[in-house]
Every structure is written in C-alpha cells, then in structure tokens.
Amino acid sequence: MIKTVGERTFCMVKPNSYQDGNTGGILSMIEKAGFQIVAMKLVKITKYTAQKFYEIHKERPFYDELCDFMSSDKVVALILEKDNAVADLRDLMGDTNPENAEEGTIRSKFGKDIGENATHGSDSIDNAKIESRFFFSELEIYDED
C-alpha cells in the first residue's frame, strides 16, 4: 500500500476531454507530475448539480453556458495528493484559455477554448475540500490512517 503524504486538491476532467478520449492522457500527465490519485469516479452530472457546483459563478455571464456544458456528458472527478498540490495542479493545467496556456500543459494539449478547456482544478486548499466533498462521500475519501 502506498502511503499518501502532502496536500490534497480536487480535479475534474471535463466533458470535452472525456468525449474526445483524452482522459487517459490527462491522467498520465497528472501521475507523471508526481500526483497520487486518492479518489476517482466517472460521473454524469445533471444541470442542477452543475449549477450547485459552480454556484460561485452564478452572476457571471458564462454561468448558464458553463452549466450546460458540464452537464452535457460524463466527467471524471479526482482527488489528488502531492506536496503543494493546489498550485502544482494549476501549473500543470495551464492558463484557463488554452491559447494562452504554456506548451506542455494539459490545457495547451487538450483544451479547445476557454469554455472547453479540458480540466477544472481547485484554486485553494479550502475549495479543494469543498469540491472533493461535493463529489465524494466520506467512504470514498481515503486517509493515510
């Protein structure tokens, strides 16, 4: 058994990446970057679930389009662990707009545009906990103990 150490973050492979068969490539990049997958599941979220998950963006003009997109097909929800996980995942994903993402990042390789940018990653440790608990029950979140 691998003992986990470090910080945890939440990641989601978005519908466009799942539809295009890029889930394996994204997971490979994540693992090669030193992340350990603590929990993972394939989920088809409803529009209501997407609205709840992205509620923080409710007042933004892209909210409805984002919720429609996120509920358009399956997503892969992940809890990842590594020292400095939140910042390292955001670096690995690259800029929100794939056109501006640094070469070799997930979004530069798999993102289509700013809306279909391949992955979601938590922006803080606190949000990582909230987002992880949104998708995973206590039984699915494994601790080191």
Secondary structure, DSSP 4 states (H G I P E B T S, - for coil): -PPP-SEEEEEEE-HHHHHTT-HHHHHHHHHHTTPEEEEEEEEE--HHHHHHHTGGGTTSTTHHHHHHHHTSSEEEEEEEEETTHHHHHHHHH--SSGGGSPTTSHHHHH--SSSS-SEEE-SSHHHHHHHHHHH--GGGS----
